[in-house]
C-alpha cells in the first residue's frame, strides 16, 4: 500500500505532456471531426439522445479518439473507466461489469484490436445486455481487425486526420495556453507554422509534442522565437510513424496505385515520396509497380513491364537513397504511359468462364501430334499459320467461344501497340476487331 501511495504521488508530481494538459474536456471544446460531432453529426445525436451503446472509433494516431471518449463521458455524466489490452484481461472487465451494477459507467478501451477474439466476445455479451456503454478505439479498419460479431453490433465512426486549419487552431490554442499558464511568449514565424502543421500528418498530438520540444527548458517570462529550421530539426529527429500492417499503410499504397492509373505524375511522385520517407521496403514498392505495369498499361505500351521488371531487379542490388530514383523512373513510366487494362479484364472474364462453364474438349486438330500414331488417333487438320503469306489462317481454336467474349481491345488512338495491332489485324482478316465499350459480344 505504501508503494502504491508513493507511486501515485510520483505520478501526480510528474509534469504532464502539453497534449495531456490541453486535452479538451467537452465536445464543444473539440477541434475537428465535425462530420460526426457537429450539431447534427451522427455521434453527437447519439450522445444528445443518451443512447450510446457500443461505439467503435477508428482512425490514425492523434485524431482525438481518447479525447472524444472522455468528453462523451463528461457530457453524459457517466463514470469513466479506461482499459487497455496491454494491462487488462477478462477479470478486469468483470470487475468493471460488477461496478456497473451500481453505477452508470462508460468503458473506454484503446487499441481494442489487441484483445483476443474470446475477450471481444465477452465484451459483446456485456454490452448487449446493457451492462455498460462501450467506446472502443483502434487504428486499424474494424472490418479487418475486430471480430465480425462485435463489428456487426457496434456503431462505427471513422475519424479523419486533422486538416491544416484544425491544426492551426490547435497551435493557436496552445500558444494561448503557454502564455497564460506557463508565462511563455512563444512566437512562430510563417514558415515555422507552415512546417509545424504541414509535417504532422494530421496528428494533433504530434504537433503539440513538437511544440513542447521547442519550448522545453525555457524559463517563465521568456520570449521564444521559433523558426522553420528549428521545426525541421525536431521533425527530422522524429519521422512520421508507418505501420506496415495497418490499414493506413495500405491506403498510402492504394493512393500511389490510383495516381499511376490516373496518369497523374505529380501525385504519383508525392505518394511514392511518402512511402520512401516512411521507410517502406523498396522491393515492396517495385513489386506493386510491376503488377500495375501489366494491369493498367498492358498492351498499350509493352515496354512498361520491362521498365518495372528492371526496377525490381535494380532495387534488389541498390538501397536508398539511390533506389528512390529507380522507383520514380518506373512509377513515372506507368503514370505517363497510355493505358489499357484489356489483359486484366480479359483474363478475369476467361477465368470466370472456366470456373462456371463445362470444360471445352481440346479440338482434334489442336492436340499434340508430335509422336508416331497421332494421325491414327485423329490428331490431324491443323493449319500452320506461317505457311500462309499473311501469317494467319482462319481456323477454330476454342469451339463456342466468340470473338470479343474475353479479349476486347483498349486501342484508343492510333499510337499504342494495341491500336496498331488492331489496324494490322483488321487489314489481314478483313473484319473489325472487338473493342471495349463498342462491342456487345455474344457470350454463347
N, C-alpha and C positions, 0 to 999 in steps of 0.2 A: 504493500500500500504506500509505503514511504517512497519507494522507487517510482511508482506511478505518479505520486504527487510532484516529485522532483521533475519528472518528465513533462508533466502538464505545465509546470511553472516555466520550464525551459522553452516550451512551445510558445507560451504567452509572451515571453521576453524577446524571442527571436523576431527580427523585423520581417514584416510581410512583404512579398513582392508587390511592386506597384500595381500589377494587374489584379491581385487579390484585394489590395486596399481600395481600388477604384471600382470593384465589382458592383454593377447596378443592383439595387435591392427590389425594384418594382419593374413591372413590364413597361410602364410608361418611361422609365429611365433608359431602357434598352435602345441601342442604336443598331439598325439593320433588321433583317428578317421580316420586313413588313408584309411580305406575301403570306405569312402565316400568323403574324402577330399584330398587323394593322387593325384598325377599328372593326373591320368586317372580315378579318382573317380567320380561317377555319379553327386554328388552335385557340385564338383569342375568344371565339364564340363558345368553345367547349368550356373554357375557364369561366367565362361570364355566366354560363348556364349551370356551373357546378357539376358538370358531368364529364369528368376527365377519363376515367377508366384506365386502359393500358395505352400508353403513347410511346412510340419509338421515334427518337430524333437521330437522324444520321447526316453526317457531313464531315468535312475535313477539320483538322485541329484549329482551335482559335476562333470558331464562329459563334460560340456562345451556348453550347449545349448545357453545360453545368449551370451557367448563369440563368438561363431560361428556366431550368428546373427549379432552382432556388426561388426565383421571382414568382413562379406559379404557386409554389408552396406558401409564400408570403401572402399573395393575393387571395388564395383560397383559405387562408388561416388554418393550414394543416401543419401538424407536427412533421418536420422534415427529417428523414433518415437516409443516409448515404451509405451504399455498399459498393464494394469493388471486388471483382473476381480474384484479384491477386491476394486479398486478405480475408475474404469472406467465403463461407461454404453454406451448405444446407442448414446447419444448426443455427447460423446467424440469421438466415431467412426465417427459420422457425421462431427465433426469439422476437424478431420484428412482428411476425404474424400474431404471436401471443400478446405483444404490447398493443397491437391494433384492435384487440378485443375491447379495450377500454378507451382508446384514443382514435381520433381521425388522423390517419397517417398517410403521407405521401412518401413513397420509397423511390429513391433515385439510384440507378445502377449504371455507372460509367463502364465503358468497354464491355458491354453485356455479351458481346460475341465470344468473350473468353470463358464464359460459363459453359459447362458441358451440356449435351442435349438433355440429360436427365435433370440437371439443375434448371434448365429453361422450362422443362415440362412441369417441374414442381412450382415454379413461379406462376406458370399459366393457371394451375389449379387454384392458387390463392387469389389471383386477380379475377378469375371467372366467378368465384363465389363472393366477390366484393369485399374481401378481407382488407385490402388497401388499394389505393390508386398507385400506379406504377409509371414512372418515366424512365425508359431505358435509352442509353446513348451508345452510338457506335460510329466509328469512322468508315466502316465497310457498308456495302449495299446490303440491307437487311435480307433481301431475297437470295443473297449468296451466302451470308454468314450466320443467319439465325435459323432456327427450326421452322418448318412450314406452319406448324400448329400455332406457334407464337406470332408469327407474321400475319397469319390469317385472322387473328382475333385482336390485332392492335390497329390503332390509328397511326399511320406512318407519315412523318413530315420530314422533307429534305431541307436542310439548311444550306444556304449558298455562301461561298466566300464573300467577305465584306467587299463592297465597292470602294473605289478610291475616295468617293465622297464620304462614305461611312467612316473610313479610316482617318480621314482628315478631321472629322468631327470628334473622333475618339482622341486624337492627338491634341486638339484644341482643349478638350475637356481635361486631359492630363496636364497640360501646361497651366491651366487654371488651378488644378488641384495642387501642383507643385508650388505654385505661387502662394496659395492661401494656407496650405498645410505644412509645407516644408520651407517656406520663405525663400524660394529659389526663383529668380527671374531668368527663365530659360527662353532663349531666342533662336529660332531656326531660320536660316535664310531660305530663299525659294528652292534652291537646289537640294538643300537638306530635307525639306518637307517632301519634295518630289521623290527623292531616294528612299526616305523613311517609309512612305506609304506605298510606293510603287514596287518595292522589292520584298514586300511582306507576304505575297501570295494570298492576300485576302485574310490573313491571320491577325486578329486584333491582339492576341497575346504576344505574338512575335514583335509587333510594333511597340507595345508597351515595354517589353523586355529590352529591346534595343534602346529605347529612350532612357530607360532606367540605367542601363550600362553607361550611357553617355554622360549621366549626371552623378554617377557613383563617386563618393569621396569628396563631393563639393560641400563646403560649409554653408550653413544658413546665412542668408543675406547676400549671397554671391549672385553675380550675373554670369550666366553660362551661354556662350555663343557657339552654336553648333553649325558646322558646315557640311556640305555634301561629301567631302573627303572623309570626314570623321564618321559619318553614317556608313560609308563604303567600307571602312576598316572593320566596323562592328559586324556588318553582314558578311564580309569575307571570312570572318572567324566563325560564323555560324550559318552555313549554307542551308537552303530550304530542305526539309526532310523529304524523302521519297520512298514510299512503301512499295516495294516491287510486287507484293502480293495483294495490295489494296485495290479497291475499286477505282480510286483516283489515278493510280498508275495506268490502268487500262483506259481511263478517259483521255489521258495525255497521248497515249499511243493511238487511240481512235482519232484524236484531233489531227495527228500527223497524217494518218492514212487518208482521212477525208479531205485534207488540204491537198495532198498529192493527186487524189482522184478528181478533185475540183479544179485542178490546174492553176492553183494559186501559189506561185513560187515564194512569195514573201511569208505567207502563213506557214508554208512547208518549212522554211528555214527557222521561223520562230519556234514552232513546236519541236523541231529537231534540236534546236539550241536548248530548249527547256529540258529535254531528255538528257542531253550531254552534260549540261550543268549539274544535273541531279545525280550524275554518276551511273547512268544506265549502261549496261554492257553493250559495247558497240556491235558485238556479234548478234545480239537480240535485235537491235535496230536494223542491221543489214539483212537479217532473215525476213523481217517484215517488208522491207523494200523489195526483196527478191520475189516474195509472194505476189506483191501488187504489180510488179513488172508484167507478170502474166495475166493477173486478174483484171487490171484496169487499162493496161496499154495493149498487151497481147499482140494480135496480128496487125495493129495499126503501125507498130514500129518494133520489129523483131530485135533490133539492137538494144532495146531497153533491158531485156532479160540478160543479155551478155554483159551490159554495164553493171547490173545488180549482182550477177554471179561473180564478176571480177571484184566488186566491192566487198562481198562476203569473204572471198579469198584474201583480199588485202588486209582487212581488219583482223584476220587471224594471225597476221605477221607484224602488224604495227599497232600500237596503242595510242591513247590520247597523248598529246593534242593532235598529232598528225592524222589520226583516224577520222577526226571530225571533217576534214577536207574530203576524204574519200566518201564518207556518208553523205555530205552535202552534194557532191558530184552525182551520186546515184539517185538521191531523192529528187534533185532538180531535173534529172533526165525524166523521171516518172511524171513530175509536175508539168514539164514543158512539152512532153510528147503528145501527139494526137492520141485519142482514147478509143479503145474497143474492148468490150467485155464479152465478145462472141465466144471465146474459148471457154470462159467460166460459165456462161449461160448455156452453151451447147452441151458441155459435159454434164451439167446439172440436169438438163432435160433428158439426156440419154441414160443417166444413172437412175432417174425416177422411172423411166420406161422399163429398164431392165429389172428393177425391183418389183414392178407391179404387173407386168405382162408376161404371157407364156414365152418360153425361150424359142427363138427362131433357129431352126437347124442350119448348120453351115451348108450352103448350096454345093452340089456335087462339083461344079466347075471351080470352086474356090478351095476345095480340100487339098491336102498335101498330096502331090503327085510325084515326089522325088524318090520313088522306090519301084522296083520291079513288081508288076501286078496291080499297080494303081489303076491302070486303064480298065482292067478286068472288073474292078470294083465300081466303075462308072465315074472315076475322078477325071473327067475329060471336059473339054469345051471352053477352057479358059483362054481368053484372047489377051495377048501380051501387048499392053499399050504402046511400048516403044517400037513395035513393028509397024505402027500406023504413023504416017507422016505428021499427023497433028499431035502425036504423043498422047492420044486419048482415044478410047473406043467406047461405044455405048454398050454396056452390059450391066446386069443386075448384081449388086454386091450385098444387099440386105433386103430380101423379099418382104414386101409390106411396108417398108419404111419409105416415106415420101420425101422428095426434095424439100428442104427447109423445115423438116419436122424437128430436127435438133439444131443444126447449124444455120444461122441466118447472119449474113454479113453486116458489119457495122461500117462498111466502106463509105464514110462521109467524105465528100470532096473527092478530088482526083489524085492526091499526092501520097496517100498512105499505101503501104504494101497491100492492104486488104482491098482498097479501091482499085489499084492497078490489077490485082488478081481478078476482081470482078469483071473488069473490062476485057481482060485476056480470055476468061472462060466464056464470056458472052459471045466473043468472036469465034471461038473454037466450037462451041456447042450450038450456037445459033439460037439460044434461048436466054431469057433474063435470069440472073442469079437471085436467090431468095435474100431479101434484105429485111433486117429487123425493123418493125414498125410499119412496113409497107405490105407485108405478106401475111396471110392467114393460112398457113399450111394445113393440108389435110392430115390429121393426126392418125388416121386409119382406124 
